[in-house]
């Protein structure tokens, strides 16, 4: 850690996650194939990020790719506890 490291702006976690999702969706749209093999990894990463802020179970995050004709929707469902604890 250098003396002037505090002057360098760090990219927020939400922005990084948003960029990752854009890359994944763009890659899927390019016609790579019909099996979304990235979904389990995406689900694990989302669970890790959520656990930084809220205590949740392993089954709290569900990620699905729903197809409707030519369109596909990335459905992310997060079940939060009633009383969120960090």
N, C-alpha and C positions, 0 to 999 in steps of 0.2 A: 504494500500500500504506500503510494507516494504522497508527498506533501500536498500536491494539488489534485489528488483524486476526487475530492469533494466537488470540484468545479465541473467535472464531467457528468453530464446528465445521463442517467440510466433509464433504459427503456422499461416502461411498466409491464408487469406480468400479463395483464389483460391484453395489451397490445401485441405481445409476443404470441399469446395463444390465438388471437384473432388472425395474425399472419400465418400461423401454422394451419389453421382451418382453411384459409383461403388457398394455400398451396395444395392441401389435400383435396379440396373440392375441384380445383382446376385440374389436378392430375386425374381425378376420376372422370371428369368431363371429356378429357382427351381421348377416351375410348380405350383405356388400358385393359379393360376386362370387366366381367360382370361380378366377380367375387371381391367384395370389399375386405381385403385381408388386413387393412390398417385399423379397423374398428376396435379390436381388442386392445391394441396399443394406445389408441386414442382414449379409450375408456380408462385404462390404467393411469395415463398421464393426467386426465381430468380429475380422477380420484385423488391423486397425489397433491394437486394444486388445491382442491377443495379442503383436504385434510390440514392444510396449513392454517386455515381459518376456522373450520368447524369440525367437530368430532363426528364422523359418519361411519357407517358399516361398509363392508366391501360391496354389498349389493345396492348401495345408495345411488350409483350412477349407472344409467342405462343409455347406450348409444345404438341407434338403429338407422339404417338407410332405407327410406321408404320411396318406392318408385311409383310414379303415376304417369304412364305413357313415356314421353321423352324427358320428363322432369324427374329429378330425384331430390329428396329433402333429407337433410341430416337432422334427425330427431334426437335431442339430448334431454334426458329427464334426470333430475337430481332430487332425491327424497331427503329433505332436511329434517332433523329431529325437531320436536315441538319447542324445546328449550335449547337453542344452539349454544354450545360450549366450545371454547377454543382450547 
